[in-house]
Amino acid sequence: MPAKREFQKTSLPLQFVVVGAGLGGVSASIALSLAGHKVKLLEAAPELGEVGAGIQIPPPSIKILEAMGCLKEVDAVSIHPTDILIHRYDTGEVISKQNLVPYVKDKYDGLYLHIHRAHYHEVLVNRAKELGVEIHLNSRVESVDFDTNSVRTAAGVVHTGDVIVGYDGVRSKTREEITGKAGGAYDTGDLAYRALIPTELLKTVPGLEKYWSHPDIHFWWGPTLHIVMYFLQGGKICNVVGLCPDTLPDDVMREGANHQELIEVTKGWDSDLHKIFNLIDEVGKWRLQDSRELANWVPEKGNVIILGDASHSTLPYLASGASQAVEDAAVLAGLFSKIESKDQIREILTMVESMRKWRSSQVVRGSANCRNIYHLADGEEQEIRDSKLKGKAPQLGCPNRFADPVFQDFLWGYDAFEEIERGWAEYKSGKMPTYDYPNLYEA
């Protein structure tokens, strides 16, 4: 387990209203409660839950989960992948490798986990309930009053707090109220195929032993798309994701597909992939959306901020979208644990934005750039990319961003608790703190 971090208790308890009970919103509710604040958590849906399949939890989130008191429960329903392996799309040849166990523990004092999104969310919700978070379902927010720091739901219920936190996703109503612009969710041009396969089925197919015998993460990079495969539930389930150009009708966000469609879009690819695809019973297609970078997360008036996907939704190519939302939660709660007067609320919200915006923007940009790296067509650029990977120690600019020593340190070396202490010290010295990783080249 990583070294113990914890949220300090505030001497000035506040009432927070958190809009959206996804992974980020529930994490914020837990962290704020541990910091001694009261929390109302509003969720539009009639019941709590998450859709999707697998999710990756990198080292920065591990430290926060430990401080939130739920790492043990998360770990119990997770798997520890050994390596990240990058395959050539056509031959299956491994052209890059990044160790995770024991590397992540040794270098970053953390873990790297795979978990089903629903299980992750369930653990967080249970912890929030344990801490007494006041959860309101069927509470879709329709408007925000910046003068009174209150929100009104579709049912006409008004919830007022000292601070409103919008964690309501890529189609955020809170963001719409701040910007004055409807919408805000943009099609990325990509979609995700997602499927789950019982590992026992993989074991029935000769030649697939190299995949199920070790809990690795496998990538296949190819022209216009890439495939990711890893394991969940103690290795019992194989999670398969294909990320490729969006072919869904304009008015459709999700629809069913079949394994034959996956085989067709990967025609000429590694035969092992087609053996795996033939085991798929059900597959869904999901349109991938993100949000444009915003000038501000805090409005001109009112004690309101938007975080998580509401402020920096990203493509999943760096497996760090949920982690960014959890990091937001930790910094928000950590800074508000130190509040001395209600007059500081707006300044602290501005600090949270200032300390989180640059980092999250780099993840968004870096994820989008991975599409350009992973999806190169056959030809000179692809050959140059692969030549930087094969048989070479990772260097600055390595196409495998998880192995690039500079980008990896930026992505995995972040410690929210160190940032909280640094930021507060700078604030008390009269400086508005920012987050700036000085050695990171433009992603």
C-alpha positions as CSV (number, residue, x, y, z in Angstrom):
1,M,0.0,0.0,0.0
2,P,1.2,3.6,-0.6
3,A,2.3,5.9,2.2
4,K,-0.7,7.1,4.2
5,R,-2.2,10.5,3.2
6,E,-5.2,12.1,4.9
7,F,-7.6,15.0,4.7
8,Q,-7.3,17.5,7.5
9,K,-10.4,18.5,9.4
10,T,-11.6,22.1,8.9
11,S,-12.2,24.5,11.7
12,L,-15.0,26.1,9.5
13,P,-17.5,23.6,8.3
14,L,-19.4,24.6,5.1
15,Q,-22.4,23.3,3.2
16,F,-21.5,22.0,-0.2
17,V,-23.9,21.0,-3.0
18,V,-22.3,18.6,-5.4
19,V,-24.2,18.2,-8.7
20,G,-23.6,14.8,-10.3
21,A,-23.0,11.4,-8.6
22,G,-20.5,9.9,-11.0
23,L,-17.0,8.8,-10.0
24,G,-15.8,12.4,-9.6
25,G,-18.9,13.7,-7.8
26,V,-18.9,10.9,-5.3
27,S,-15.2,11.2,-4.7
28,A,-15.6,14.9,-4.0
29,S,-18.4,14.2,-1.6
30,I,-16.2,11.7,0.3
31,A,-13.2,14.0,0.5
32,L,-15.2,17.0,1.5
33,S,-16.9,15.0,4.3
34,L,-13.6,13.8,5.6
35,A,-12.4,17.4,5.6
36,G,-15.3,18.1,8.0
37,H,-17.8,19.7,5.6
38,K,-21.5,18.9,5.0
39,V,-22.4,17.6,1.6
40,K,-25.6,17.2,-0.4
41,L,-25.0,15.1,-3.5
42,L,-27.6,15.5,-6.3
43,E,-28.1,12.9,-9.0
44,A,-30.4,13.2,-12.0
45,A,-31.0,9.5,-12.3
46,P,-33.5,7.5,-10.2
47,E,-30.8,5.3,-8.9
48,L,-27.0,5.3,-8.4
49,G,-24.9,3.4,-10.8
50,E,-22.3,3.6,-13.6
51,V,-22.5,2.2,-17.1
52,G,-19.5,1.0,-19.2
53,A,-17.0,-1.6,-18.6
54,G,-13.3,-1.5,-17.5
55,I,-11.5,1.5,-16.1
56,Q,-7.8,2.0,-15.2
57,I,-6.7,3.6,-11.9
58,P,-3.2,5.1,-12.1
59,P,-1.0,6.0,-9.1
60,P,-2.2,9.5,-8.4
61,S,-5.7,8.2,-7.7
62,I,-4.4,5.4,-5.5
63,K,-3.0,7.9,-3.0
64,I,-6.4,9.7,-2.9
65,L,-8.3,6.5,-2.5
66,E,-6.1,5.6,0.5
67,A,-6.9,8.9,2.1
68,M,-10.6,8.5,1.4
69,G,-10.5,5.2,3.3
70,C,-11.6,3.0,0.4
71,L,-8.5,1.7,-1.3
72,K,-8.7,-1.7,0.4
73,E,-12.2,-2.2,-0.9
74,V,-11.3,-1.0,-4.4
75,D,-8.2,-3.2,-4.5
76,A,-10.3,-6.2,-3.5
77,V,-12.3,-6.0,-6.7
78,S,-9.4,-4.9,-8.9
79,I,-6.6,-6.6,-10.8
80,H,-2.9,-5.6,-10.9
81,P,-1.7,-5.6,-14.5
82,T,2.0,-6.6,-14.9
83,D,3.0,-4.8,-18.1
84,I,1.7,-2.5,-20.8
85,L,2.4,-4.2,-24.2
86,I,2.1,-2.5,-27.6
87,H,1.6,-4.8,-30.5
88,R,2.0,-4.2,-34.2
89,Y,-1.5,-4.4,-35.6
90,D,-0.8,-6.9,-38.4
91,T,1.7,-9.3,-37.0
92,G,1.0,-9.0,-33.3
93,E,4.7,-8.4,-32.6
94,V,5.4,-6.6,-29.3
95,I,7.2,-3.3,-30.2
96,S,7.1,-1.6,-26.8
97,K,6.8,-2.6,-23.2
98,Q,6.3,-0.7,-19.9
99,N,6.5,-2.6,-16.7
100,L,3.8,-1.8,-14.0
101,V,4.6,-4.4,-11.3
102,P,6.8,-3.7,-9.4
103,Y,7.8,-0.5,-11.3
104,V,4.9,1.7,-10.2
105,K,5.3,0.8,-6.6
106,D,9.0,1.3,-6.6
107,K,9.0,4.7,-8.5
108,Y,5.7,6.2,-7.6
109,D,4.8,4.6,-4.2
110,G,1.5,3.5,-5.7
111,L,-0.4,0.9,-7.6
112,Y,-1.9,0.6,-11.1
113,L,-5.3,-1.1,-11.1
114,H,-8.0,-2.4,-13.4
115,I,-11.5,-2.4,-12.2
116,H,-15.0,-2.6,-13.6
117,R,-16.5,0.9,-13.5
118,A,-19.6,-0.2,-11.8
119,H,-17.6,-1.9,-9.0
120,Y,-15.5,1.2,-8.6
121,H,-18.5,3.4,-8.3
122,E,-20.2,1.0,-5.8
123,V,-17.3,1.1,-3.4
124,L,-17.2,4.9,-3.5
125,V,-21.0,5.2,-3.0
126,N,-20.8,2.9,0.0
127,R,-18.1,5.0,1.5
128,A,-20.1,8.2,0.9
129,K,-23.1,6.7,2.6
130,E,-20.9,5.6,5.5
131,L,-19.7,9.2,6.0
132,G,-23.3,10.5,6.0
133,V,-23.3,12.2,2.6
134,E,-26.9,13.4,1.9
135,I,-27.8,11.8,-1.4
136,H,-30.8,13.1,-3.5
137,L,-31.9,11.0,-6.5
138,N,-34.2,12.2,-9.3
139,S,-32.7,15.6,-8.8
140,R,-31.8,16.9,-12.2
141,V,-30.6,20.5,-11.9
142,E,-32.3,22.9,-14.2
143,S,-30.9,26.2,-13.0
144,V,-28.2,27.8,-10.9
145,D,-28.7,31.0,-8.9
146,F,-25.3,32.6,-8.5
147,D,-26.6,35.3,-6.1
148,T,-27.8,32.8,-3.5
149,N,-25.5,29.9,-4.3
150,S,-28.4,27.6,-4.9
151,V,-29.7,25.2,-7.6
152,R,-33.2,24.4,-8.6
153,T,-34.1,20.9,-9.8
154,A,-36.6,19.9,-12.4
155,A,-39.0,19.0,-9.6
156,G,-38.8,22.6,-8.3
157,V,-36.7,21.7,-5.2
158,V,-34.1,24.4,-4.3
159,H,-30.8,23.3,-2.7
160,T,-28.7,26.1,-1.2
161,G,-25.1,25.8,0.0
162,D,-22.0,27.8,0.7
163,V,-20.4,26.2,-2.4
164,I,-21.9,24.6,-5.5
165,V,-19.7,22.1,-7.3
166,G,-20.7,20.9,-10.8
167,Y,-19.6,17.4,-11.5
168,D,-22.4,16.8,-14.0
169,G,-20.4,15.4,-16.9
170,V,-19.7,16.3,-20.5
171,R,-23.3,17.5,-21.0
172,S,-23.1,19.6,-17.8
173,K,-26.0,21.9,-17.0
174,T,-23.9,23.7,-14.4
175,R,-21.4,24.6,-17.2
176,E,-24.2,25.8,-19.4
177,E,-25.4,28.1,-16.6
178,I,-21.9,29.5,-16.1
179,T,-21.1,30.0,-19.8
180,G,-24.6,31.0,-20.8
181,K,-24.3,28.7,-23.8
182,A,-26.4,25.6,-24.4
183,G,-24.7,22.3,-25.2
184,G,-21.0,22.2,-24.8
185,A,-20.5,18.5,-25.6
186,Y,-18.7,18.0,-28.8
187,D,-18.3,14.9,-31.0
188,T,-14.7,13.9,-31.1
189,G,-15.1,12.0,-34.4
190,D,-14.3,8.7,-32.6
191,L,-16.4,5.9,-31.1
192,A,-15.6,3.1,-28.8
193,Y,-16.5,-0.6,-29.2
194,R,-16.8,-2.2,-25.8
195,A,-17.2,-5.9,-25.0
196,L,-16.6,-8.3,-22.1
197,I,-15.5,-11.9,-22.6
198,P,-15.3,-14.6,-19.9
199,T,-11.7,-15.6,-19.6
200,E,-12.7,-19.2,-19.5
201,L,-13.6,-18.9,-23.1
202,L,-10.2,-17.6,-24.0
203,K,-8.7,-20.7,-22.4
204,T,-10.6,-22.9,-24.8
205,V,-8.8,-21.4,-27.9
206,P,-5.2,-22.7,-28.6
207,G,-2.6,-20.0,-29.0
208,L,-4.2,-17.4,-26.7
209,E,-2.3,-18.5,-23.6
210,K,0.0,-15.5,-23.8
211,Y,-2.9,-13.2,-23.1
212,W,-4.7,-14.9,-20.2
213,S,-1.7,-16.3,-18.4
214,H,-0.5,-12.8,-17.3
215,P,-2.8,-9.9,-16.5
216,D,-1.2,-7.5,-18.9
217,I,-2.6,-4.5,-20.8
218,H,-2.4,-5.2,-24.6
219,F,-2.6,-2.5,-27.3
220,W,-2.7,-3.0,-31.0
221,W,-2.0,0.2,-32.9
222,G,-3.1,0.3,-36.5
223,P,-4.3,2.5,-39.4
224,T,-7.3,4.7,-38.2
225,L,-7.9,2.7,-35.0
226,H,-6.5,0.8,-32.1
227,I,-7.6,-2.0,-29.8
228,V,-7.1,-2.3,-26.0
229,M,-7.5,-5.5,-24.0
230,Y,-7.1,-6.1,-20.3
231,F,-8.6,-8.1,-17.5
232,L,-11.1,-7.5,-14.7
233,Q,-12.6,-9.2,-11.7
234,G,-9.5,-11.1,-10.6
235,G,-8.8,-12.2,-14.2
236,K,-12.2,-13.7,-14.7
237,I,-13.3,-11.2,-17.4
238,C,-11.5,-9.9,-20.5
239,N,-12.3,-6.3,-21.3
240,V,-12.0,-5.4,-25.0
241,V,-12.2,-1.9,-26.4
242,G,-11.8,-0.7,-29.9
243,L,-11.4,3.0,-30.6
244,C,-12.0,4.1,-34.2
245,P,-13.7,6.8,-36.4
246,D,-17.3,7.5,-35.5
247,T,-19.8,5.8,-37.8
248,L,-23.0,6.2,-35.7
249,P,-26.0,8.2,-37.1
250,D,-26.0,11.8,-36.0
251,D,-28.8,11.4,-33.5
252,V,-27.5,8.2,-31.9
253,M,-25.1,8.1,-29.0
254,R,-25.0,4.3,-28.4
255,E,-26.1,1.2,-30.3
256,G,-25.5,-2.5,-30.3
257,A,-23.1,-4.2,-32.7
258,N,-21.7,-7.7,-33.2
259,H,-18.3,-9.3,-33.3
260,Q,-18.4,-9.6,-37.0
261,E,-18.3,-5.8,-37.3
262,L,-15.1,-5.7,-35.2
263,I,-13.6,-8.4,-37.4
264,E,-14.5,-6.3,-40.5
265,V,-13.0,-3.0,-39.2
266,T,-9.7,-4.9,-38.4
267,K,-9.4,-6.8,-41.6
268,G,-5.8,-7.8,-42.2
269,W,-4.9,-7.4,-38.5
270,D,-3.3,-9.9,-36.1
271,S,-5.1,-13.3,-36.4
272,D,-5.1,-13.6,-32.6
273,L,-7.4,-10.6,-32.4
274,H,-10.0,-12.3,-34.7
275,K,-9.8,-15.4,-32.5
276,I,-10.6,-13.2,-29.5
277,F,-13.4,-11.3,-31.3
278,N,-15.1,-14.6,-32.3
279,L,-15.6,-15.2,-28.6
280,I,-17.6,-12.0,-28.1
281,D,-21.3,-12.5,-27.4
282,E,-22.4,-8.8,-27.1
283,V,-20.7,-5.6,-28.1
284,G,-21.8,-2.0,-27.9
285,K,-20.8,1.2,-29.8
286,W,-20.5,4.4,-27.9
287,R,-19.9,7.9,-29.4
288,L,-17.0,9.7,-27.7
289,Q,-17.6,13.3,-26.8
290,D,-15.5,15.9,-25.1
291,S,-15.8,19.6,-24.1
292,R,-13.7,22.5,-25.4
293,E,-11.2,24.1,-23.1
294,L,-12.9,26.8,-21.1
295,A,-11.5,30.2,-20.1
296,N,-12.8,29.7,-16.5
297,W,-14.3,27.1,-14.3
298,V,-15.5,29.7,-11.8
299,P,-18.1,32.2,-12.8
300,E,-17.7,36.0,-12.4
301,K,-19.9,35.9,-9.3
302,G,-21.2,33.2,-7.0
303,N,-19.4,30.4,-5.1
304,V,-19.6,27.9,-7.9
305,I,-17.0,25.7,-9.8
306,I,-17.2,22.9,-12.4
307,L,-14.9,20.0,-12.2
308,G,-14.3,16.6,-13.8
309,D,-15.8,16.0,-17.2
310,A,-17.9,19.2,-16.8
311,S,-14.7,21.2,-17.2
312,H,-12.2,19.0,-19.0
313,S,-13.7,15.9,-20.6
314,T,-11.2,13.9,-22.6
315,L,-10.7,11.1,-25.0
316,P,-9.8,7.8,-23.1
317,Y,-6.4,7.4,-24.9
318,L,-4.3,8.1,-21.8
319,A,-6.7,6.2,-19.4
320,S,-6.7,9.3,-17.1
321,G,-10.1,10.9,-17.4
322,A,-11.6,9.5,-14.2
323,S,-8.2,10.0,-12.5
324,Q,-8.3,13.7,-13.3
325,A,-11.8,14.0,-11.8
326,V,-10.6,12.3,-8.6
327,E,-7.6,14.6,-8.4
328,D,-9.9,17.6,-8.7
329,A,-11.9,16.2,-5.8
330,A,-8.8,15.9,-3.6
331,V,-7.5,19.4,-4.3
332,L,-10.9,20.9,-3.7
333,A,-11.3,19.2,-0.4
334,G,-7.7,19.7,0.7
335,L,-7.8,23.4,0.1
336,F,-11.2,23.8,1.7
337,S,-9.9,21.9,4.8
338,K,-7.7,24.9,5.4
339,I,-10.3,27.7,5.1
340,E,-10.2,30.3,7.8
341,S,-13.1,32.6,6.8
342,K,-16.0,32.5,4.4
343,D,-14.5,35.5,2.7
344,Q,-11.9,33.1,1.3
345,I,-14.4,30.9,-0.5
346,R,-14.1,32.6,-3.9
347,E,-10.3,32.8,-3.6
348,I,-10.1,29.1,-2.8
349,L,-12.3,28.2,-5.8
350,T,-10.0,30.2,-8.0
351,M,-7.0,28.4,-6.5
352,V,-8.6,25.1,-7.4
353,E,-9.0,26.2,-11.0
354,S,-5.6,27.6,-11.2
355,M,-3.9,24.5,-9.7
356,R,-5.8,22.0,-11.8
357,K,-6.4,23.7,-15.1
358,W,-3.0,23.4,-16.7
359,R,-2.6,19.7,-15.7
360,S,-6.0,18.6,-16.9
361,S,-5.6,20.5,-20.1
362,Q,-2.4,18.7,-20.9
363,V,-4.1,15.4,-20.3
364,V,-6.9,16.4,-22.7
365,R,-4.4,17.6,-25.4
366,G,-2.2,14.6,-24.8
367,S,-5.1,12.1,-25.2
368,A,-6.1,13.7,-28.5
369,N,-2.6,13.6,-29.7
370,C,-2.4,9.9,-29.0
371,R,-4.9,9.4,-31.8
372,N,-2.3,10.8,-34.1
373,I,0.4,8.5,-32.7
374,Y,-1.7,5.2,-32.5
375,H,-3.6,5.5,-35.8
376,L,-0.9,6.2,-38.3
377,A,-1.4,4.7,-41.8
378,D,1.2,2.3,-43.2
379,G,4.1,4.3,-44.5
380,E,7.1,6.3,-43.5
381,E,5.6,8.0,-40.5
382,Q,4.5,4.7,-39.0
383,E,7.9,3.2,-39.7
384,I,9.6,6.1,-37.9
385,R,7.2,5.7,-35.0
386,D,8.0,2.0,-34.7
387,S,11.7,2.5,-35.0
388,K,11.6,4.7,-31.9
389,L,10.0,1.8,-30.0
390,K,11.7,-1.4,-31.0
391,G,14.6,-2.5,-28.9
392,K,15.3,1.0,-27.5
393,A,15.2,2.4,-24.0
394,P,12.3,5.0,-23.8
395,Q,13.5,8.5,-24.3
396,L,11.9,12.0,-24.3
397,G,9.3,11.9,-27.1
398,C,8.8,8.1,-27.0
399,P,5.5,7.3,-28.9
400,N,4.5,5.0,-26.1
401,R,3.5,7.9,-23.8
402,F,3.2,5.6,-20.8
403,A,7.0,4.8,-21.2
404,D,8.2,8.3,-22.1
405,P,10.2,9.2,-18.9
406,V,9.1,12.8,-18.9
407,F,5.4,12.3,-19.8
408,Q,5.1,9.3,-17.5
409,D,6.4,11.3,-14.6
410,F,3.9,14.1,-15.4
411,L,1.0,11.6,-15.6
412,W,1.8,9.2,-12.8
413,G,4.1,11.2,-10.4
414,Y,1.4,13.7,-9.4
415,D,0.7,13.9,-5.6
416,A,-2.4,15.9,-4.8
417,F,-1.5,16.2,-1.2
418,E,1.9,17.7,-1.9
419,E,0.1,20.1,-4.2
420,I,-2.4,21.1,-1.6
421,E,0.3,22.0,0.9
422,R,2.4,23.9,-1.7
423,G,-0.6,25.7,-3.0
424,W,-1.8,26.8,0.5
425,A,1.7,28.0,1.5
426,E,1.9,30.1,-1.7
427,Y,-1.6,31.5,-1.1
428,K,-0.7,32.5,2.5
429,S,2.4,34.2,1.3
430,G,0.3,36.4,-1.0
431,K,0.8,34.5,-4.3
432,M,-2.0,32.8,-6.3
433,P,-0.7,29.3,-6.8
434,T,-0.7,27.5,-10.2
435,Y,0.2,24.1,-11.3
436,D,3.1,24.0,-13.8
437,Y,5.2,21.1,-14.7
438,P,8.2,22.9,-16.1
439,N,9.9,20.1,-18.0
440,L,6.8,18.9,-19.9
441,Y,7.1,19.5,-23.6
442,E,3.8,20.3,-25.4
443,A,1.8,17.1,-25.6
